[in-house]
Amino acid sequence: MQEDKNSSGVSSLPLGTEGLRVVIAGGGTGGHIFPAIAIANAIKKINPLVEMLFIGAKGKMEMEKVPQAGYEIKGLTIAGFNRSSLIKNMGLPFKLIKSFWEVRNIFKAYQPTVVIGVGGYSTFPVLKYAQSKGIATFIHESNSFAGKSNVLLGKKATKIFVASDGMEQFFPKSKLLITGNPVRSVIADSSIKKEEAIAFFGLKQDKQTVLIVGGSLGAKSMNEALVGSLEKIEKAGLQIIWQTGKTNADKYKQAANGKDFIWINEFITRMEMAYAAADMVISRSGAMAVTELCVVGKPSIFVPYPFAAEDHQTANAMALVEKKAALLVKDSEVNDKLVDTLIALSTNEALKSELKTNISSLAITNADEVIAREILGIED
């Protein structure tokens, strides 16, 4: 299949998509993996003939989640910079070099036409190699503050999809397209009734329900604050759906043992049910958590993870707080403020209504389709 090249030497997309071979690179967290799968699904929905291959990092959750979604994935020997221990970074240069050789071999066998980066360890070597070979590259930046790797890759990218405005401070303005973040269809298209969802978790229909979620590994500060305040939460007449994450899950389950106002587990497999059941949400403010809460329209209290790269979780949360679409409690203040803020919100119907209205107004539900059409070169 013959392709044209633009003035920068980067391949432009073919007008027809027959024989198109797409690589999607990235992962590490659900915030990268689920948007990637949503984009892949949208591309396949438009054109089932498009071939799809994912590239991730060995040992990371994409190696499990992507095959579960029905796609093939290849793993790289790559890791990110460890901010807590410089000694653990000694092997990084060797892993990076090895990952470029692995990418070279994958590309030689697969011959991709288009490469998409969604963030995560594997994005940089895959897109960097693709750009060196003149292959069209696309970036999806989910956060309000772009990561350093994406900023570097953006200089030679074909197009950059972003979730919010103001991203020209990181990327060439001419390459930007504001699309929002792709949301899993099971959440975006959910029609689950609250009563059904409450019953699913075995909770009571006549109590306000709080969803508490801190990510796959958990949020220690949030979890510890809850452990010390379970009696206060019960006295306030609230019940909770509590995703603890993997870290110290047994400790938190023990604290919740015998308390019928708590559903607890390290992971929620049916997030659409959890969102449908919730009257309020306490959450970290990763890009996809923020995006999904806009789509489901829930009054939310964000606790940004303070050690996220470039403090992007605070930037994500503040984008909503400044629009009076969410509340924010600093991670350093969770013990003193989190539960009190929650209880105060539960009794303030006017504030809940305002937050619900404002966060819902920020929802974007068709980002996956918009991105897919751009990648396939389909005009509206």
C-alpha positions as CSV (number, residue, x, y, z in Angstrom):
1,M,0.0,0.0,0.0
2,Q,1.5,3.3,-1.1
3,E,1.6,6.2,1.3
4,D,2.4,9.9,0.8
5,K,4.8,11.8,2.9
6,N,4.4,15.4,4.1
7,S,7.1,18.0,4.1
8,S,8.5,16.8,7.5
9,G,9.1,13.4,6.0
10,V,6.5,11.7,8.2
11,S,4.0,9.4,6.5
12,S,0.5,10.8,6.1
13,L,-2.4,8.5,6.5
14,P,-3.5,6.4,3.5
15,L,-6.9,7.4,2.1
16,G,-8.1,3.8,2.3
17,T,-7.8,1.8,5.4
18,E,-7.7,-1.7,3.8
19,G,-4.6,-3.4,5.2
20,L,-4.0,-0.7,7.9
21,R,-1.9,-2.1,10.7
22,V,-2.2,-0.1,14.0
23,V,0.1,-0.3,17.0
24,I,-1.1,1.1,20.3
25,A,1.6,1.5,22.9
26,G,1.4,2.2,26.6
27,G,-0.2,1.1,29.8
28,G,0.9,0.7,33.4
29,T,-2.4,1.9,34.9
30,G,-6.1,1.6,34.1
31,G,-6.0,5.3,33.2
32,H,-3.9,4.4,30.2
33,I,-5.1,0.9,29.4
34,F,-8.9,1.5,29.3
35,P,-8.7,4.5,27.0
36,A,-6.4,2.5,24.7
37,I,-8.8,-0.3,24.5
38,A,-11.7,2.1,23.9
39,I,-9.8,3.6,21.0
40,A,-9.0,0.2,19.6
41,N,-12.7,-0.8,19.9
42,A,-13.8,2.4,18.1
43,I,-11.4,1.8,15.2
44,K,-12.5,-1.8,14.8
45,K,-16.2,-0.7,15.0
46,I,-15.6,1.7,12.1
47,N,-13.5,-0.8,10.1
48,P,-13.2,-4.4,11.3
49,L,-10.5,-5.1,8.7
50,V,-7.9,-2.9,10.5
51,E,-5.2,-5.0,12.2
52,M,-4.4,-4.2,15.8
53,L,-1.4,-4.9,18.0
54,F,-0.7,-3.5,21.5
55,I,2.8,-3.0,23.0
56,G,3.1,-2.8,26.7
57,A,5.6,-3.3,29.6
58,K,6.3,-6.8,30.8
59,G,4.9,-7.4,34.3
60,K,2.4,-4.5,34.1
61,M,-1.4,-4.8,34.1
62,E,-1.8,-4.3,30.4
63,M,-0.3,-7.7,29.8
64,E,-3.5,-9.1,31.4
65,K,-6.1,-6.5,30.6
66,V,-5.5,-6.2,26.9
67,P,-5.8,-10.0,26.1
68,Q,-9.0,-10.0,28.2
69,A,-10.3,-7.3,25.8
70,G,-9.5,-9.6,22.8
71,Y,-6.3,-8.0,21.5
72,E,-2.8,-9.3,21.0
73,I,0.0,-7.6,23.1
74,K,3.7,-7.8,23.0
75,G,5.8,-6.9,26.1
76,L,8.9,-4.8,26.4
77,T,11.7,-5.0,29.0
78,I,11.1,-1.4,30.1
79,A,10.6,0.4,33.4
80,G,10.0,4.0,34.6
81,F,12.2,6.2,36.7
82,N,11.9,5.3,40.4
83,R,11.6,8.6,42.4
84,S,12.0,6.9,45.8
85,S,15.3,5.1,45.2
86,L,18.0,6.2,42.8
87,I,19.8,2.9,43.2
88,K,16.9,1.1,41.5
89,N,17.4,3.3,38.4
90,M,20.9,2.0,37.7
91,G,19.6,-0.6,35.1
92,L,17.3,1.9,33.3
93,P,19.7,2.7,30.4
94,F,20.2,-1.0,29.6
95,K,16.5,-1.6,29.8
96,L,15.8,1.3,27.5
97,I,18.4,0.1,24.9
98,K,17.0,-3.4,25.1
99,S,13.4,-2.1,24.6
100,F,14.5,-0.3,21.4
101,W,15.8,-3.6,20.0
102,E,12.6,-5.3,21.0
103,V,10.6,-2.6,19.3
104,R,12.7,-2.9,16.2
105,N,12.0,-6.7,16.0
106,I,8.3,-6.2,16.6
107,F,8.1,-3.6,13.8
108,K,10.1,-5.7,11.4
109,A,7.6,-8.5,11.8
110,Y,4.4,-6.5,12.0
111,Q,5.1,-3.6,9.7
112,P,2.8,-1.0,11.3
113,T,1.2,1.7,9.3
114,V,0.1,3.9,12.3
115,V,1.3,4.0,15.9
116,I,-0.7,5.5,18.8
117,G,0.8,6.3,22.2
118,V,-1.5,6.5,25.3
119,G,1.1,7.0,28.0
120,G,3.1,4.6,30.2
121,Y,6.5,3.2,30.1
122,S,6.3,1.6,26.6
123,T,5.1,4.7,24.8
124,F,8.5,6.4,24.5
125,P,10.6,3.7,22.8
126,V,7.7,2.7,20.5
127,L,6.8,6.1,19.3
128,K,10.4,7.3,19.1
129,Y,11.3,4.3,16.9
130,A,8.2,4.8,14.8
131,Q,9.1,8.5,14.2
132,S,12.7,7.6,13.2
133,K,11.2,5.4,10.5
134,G,8.7,8.0,9.2
135,I,5.6,6.2,10.5
136,A,2.6,8.3,11.4
137,T,2.4,8.7,15.2
138,F,-0.5,9.9,17.3
139,I,-0.5,10.8,21.0
140,H,-3.3,10.8,23.4
141,E,-2.5,12.9,26.5
142,S,-5.1,12.3,29.1
143,N,-3.9,14.7,31.8
144,S,-4.1,18.5,32.2
145,F,-0.3,18.6,32.7
146,A,1.6,16.7,30.0
147,G,4.3,14.2,30.8
148,K,7.9,14.9,29.7
149,S,8.0,11.9,27.3
150,N,4.9,13.0,25.5
151,V,6.2,16.6,25.3
152,L,9.3,15.3,23.6
153,L,7.4,12.9,21.3
154,G,4.9,15.7,20.4
155,K,7.4,17.6,18.4
156,K,7.3,15.0,15.6
157,A,3.8,13.5,16.1
158,T,1.2,13.6,13.4
159,K,-1.5,14.7,15.7
160,I,-2.0,15.0,19.5
161,F,-5.3,14.3,21.2
162,V,-5.9,16.1,24.5
163,A,-8.5,16.2,27.2
164,S,-8.7,19.9,27.9
165,D,-7.8,23.3,26.6
166,G,-4.6,25.2,27.4
167,M,-2.3,22.3,26.2
168,E,-0.5,24.5,23.7
169,Q,2.0,25.2,26.6
170,F,3.2,21.6,26.0
171,F,2.6,20.8,22.4
172,P,2.6,22.5,19.0
173,K,-0.8,24.2,18.7
174,S,-1.2,23.2,15.1
175,K,-1.2,19.5,16.0
176,L,-3.6,19.7,18.9
177,L,-7.2,18.4,18.9
178,I,-9.3,18.6,22.0
179,T,-11.2,15.3,22.1
180,G,-11.6,14.5,25.8
181,N,-10.7,11.1,27.2
182,P,-12.2,7.9,25.9
183,V,-14.5,6.2,28.4
184,R,-15.4,2.5,28.5
185,S,-18.7,2.0,26.7
186,V,-20.0,-0.1,29.7
187,I,-19.8,3.1,31.7
188,A,-20.6,5.7,29.1
189,D,-23.7,3.8,27.9
190,S,-24.8,2.4,31.2
191,S,-28.6,2.3,31.9
192,I,-28.3,0.6,35.3
193,K,-30.8,1.8,37.9
194,K,-29.6,2.8,41.3
195,E,-31.8,0.3,43.1
196,E,-30.3,-2.6,41.0
197,A,-26.8,-1.3,41.8
198,I,-27.4,-1.0,45.5
199,A,-28.8,-4.6,45.6
200,F,-25.7,-5.8,43.7
201,F,-23.5,-4.6,46.6
202,G,-25.9,-5.9,49.3
203,L,-26.5,-2.4,50.8
204,K,-29.6,-0.6,52.0
205,Q,-31.9,1.3,49.6
206,D,-32.7,4.1,52.2
207,K,-29.1,5.3,52.9
208,Q,-26.8,7.7,51.0
209,T,-24.0,5.7,49.4
210,V,-20.5,6.8,49.1
211,L,-18.0,5.3,46.6
212,I,-14.4,5.4,47.7
213,V,-11.8,4.5,45.2
214,G,-8.0,5.1,45.2
215,G,-6.7,3.1,42.2
216,S,-5.5,-0.4,41.7
217,L,-2.8,-0.2,44.3
218,G,-4.9,1.8,46.7
219,A,-4.5,5.2,48.4
220,K,-2.9,4.6,51.8
221,S,-3.8,8.1,53.2
222,M,-7.4,7.8,52.2
223,N,-7.7,4.2,53.5
224,E,-6.1,5.1,56.8
225,A,-8.4,8.1,57.3
226,L,-11.4,5.9,56.7
227,V,-10.3,3.2,59.1
228,G,-10.1,5.8,61.9
229,S,-13.6,7.2,61.0
230,L,-15.8,4.3,60.3
231,E,-17.9,4.9,63.5
232,K,-18.3,8.6,62.5
233,I,-19.4,7.5,59.0
234,E,-22.0,5.1,60.4
235,K,-23.4,7.7,62.8
236,A,-23.8,10.1,59.9
237,G,-26.2,7.5,58.3
238,L,-23.9,6.8,55.3
239,Q,-22.9,3.5,53.7
240,I,-19.8,3.0,51.6
241,I,-18.5,1.0,48.6
242,W,-14.8,0.9,49.4
243,Q,-12.2,-0.2,46.9
244,T,-9.0,-0.5,49.0
245,G,-6.6,-1.4,46.3
246,K,-4.1,-4.3,46.8
247,T,-1.9,-2.7,49.4
248,N,-2.9,-3.7,53.0
249,A,-6.3,-4.9,51.7
250,D,-6.5,-7.5,54.5
251,K,-6.0,-4.9,57.2
252,Y,-8.9,-2.8,55.8
253,K,-11.2,-5.8,55.3
254,Q,-10.6,-6.7,59.0
255,A,-11.5,-3.2,60.1
256,A,-14.8,-3.4,58.1
257,N,-15.6,-7.0,59.2
258,G,-19.1,-7.3,60.6
259,K,-20.2,-3.8,59.6
260,D,-23.2,-4.0,57.3
261,F,-22.9,-0.5,56.0
262,I,-19.7,-1.3,54.2
263,W,-19.0,-3.3,51.0
264,I,-15.3,-3.7,50.7
265,N,-12.8,-5.3,48.2
266,E,-9.4,-4.5,46.8
267,F,-10.9,-4.1,43.3
268,I,-14.3,-3.4,41.8
269,T,-14.8,-5.4,38.6
270,R,-18.2,-3.7,37.8
271,M,-17.4,0.0,38.1
272,E,-20.6,0.7,36.2
273,M,-22.5,-0.7,39.1
274,A,-20.5,1.2,41.6
275,Y,-21.1,4.5,39.8
276,A,-24.8,3.7,39.5
277,A,-25.1,3.0,43.3
278,A,-23.1,6.1,44.4
279,D,-24.7,9.4,45.7
280,M,-21.2,10.8,46.3
281,V,-17.6,9.8,45.4
282,I,-14.2,10.1,47.0
283,S,-11.4,9.5,44.5
284,R,-7.9,10.1,43.5
285,S,-7.8,12.5,40.5
286,G,-6.1,10.5,37.8
287,A,-7.3,11.7,34.3
288,M,-9.6,8.7,33.7
289,A,-11.2,8.9,37.2
290,V,-12.0,12.6,36.6
291,T,-13.3,11.8,33.1
292,E,-15.6,9.0,34.2
293,L,-17.0,11.0,37.1
294,C,-17.9,13.8,34.6
295,V,-19.7,11.2,32.5
296,V,-21.6,9.7,35.4
297,G,-22.2,13.1,36.9
298,K,-21.5,12.4,40.6
299,P,-20.7,15.0,43.4
300,S,-17.1,14.2,44.0
301,I,-14.3,14.9,46.5
302,F,-10.9,14.6,44.9
303,V,-7.7,13.7,46.9
304,P,-4.9,14.2,44.4
305,Y,-1.9,11.8,44.7
306,P,0.8,14.3,45.6
307,F,3.7,12.3,44.1
308,A,2.2,11.9,40.6
309,A,4.6,13.1,37.8
310,E,4.5,16.9,37.6
311,D,1.7,16.8,40.2
312,H,-0.7,16.3,37.4
313,Q,-3.4,14.9,39.6
314,T,-3.7,18.3,41.4
315,A,-3.9,20.0,38.0
316,N,-6.7,17.5,36.9
317,A,-8.7,18.2,40.1
318,M,-8.3,22.0,40.0
319,A,-9.6,22.1,36.5
320,L,-12.9,21.0,38.0
321,V,-12.7,22.8,41.4
322,E,-12.3,26.1,39.5
323,K,-15.5,25.5,37.7
324,K,-17.3,24.6,41.0
325,A,-17.7,21.0,39.7
326,A,-15.9,19.2,42.5
327,L,-14.3,19.6,46.0
328,L,-10.6,19.0,46.8
329,V,-9.0,17.8,50.0
330,K,-5.2,17.7,50.0
331,D,-3.5,14.4,50.7
332,S,-1.7,15.9,53.6
333,E,-5.0,16.9,55.2
334,V,-7.1,13.8,54.8
335,N,-7.0,12.7,58.4
336,D,-8.4,16.1,59.6
337,K,-10.7,17.0,56.7
338,L,-11.7,14.2,54.5
339,V,-14.5,12.5,56.4
340,D,-15.8,15.8,57.8
341,T,-16.0,17.2,54.3
342,L,-17.9,14.1,53.2
343,I,-20.4,14.4,56.0
344,A,-20.9,18.1,55.4
345,L,-21.5,17.4,51.7
346,S,-24.0,14.7,52.5
347,T,-26.2,17.1,54.4
348,N,-25.9,20.0,51.9
349,E,-28.4,19.2,49.1
350,A,-27.8,22.6,47.4
351,L,-24.1,22.0,47.1
352,K,-24.6,18.4,45.9
353,S,-27.0,19.6,43.2
354,E,-24.5,22.3,42.1
355,L,-21.6,19.9,41.9
356,K,-23.7,17.3,40.0
357,T,-24.9,19.9,37.4
358,N,-21.4,21.4,36.9
359,I,-19.5,18.2,36.6
360,S,-22.1,16.7,34.2
361,S,-21.7,19.7,32.0
362,L,-18.0,18.7,31.4
363,A,-18.8,15.2,30.2
364,I,-17.6,14.0,26.8
365,T,-18.9,10.6,25.7
366,N,-17.7,10.2,22.1
367,A,-13.9,10.8,22.4
368,D,-13.1,7.3,21.3
369,E,-15.0,7.7,18.1
370,V,-13.6,11.2,17.3
371,I,-10.0,9.8,17.8
372,A,-10.7,6.8,15.7
373,R,-12.1,8.8,12.8
374,E,-9.0,11.1,12.9
375,I,-6.6,8.2,12.9
376,L,-8.5,6.6,10.0
377,G,-8.6,9.8,8.1
378,I,-12.3,10.0,7.9
379,E,-13.8,13.4,7.3
380,D,-17.0,14.4,9.0
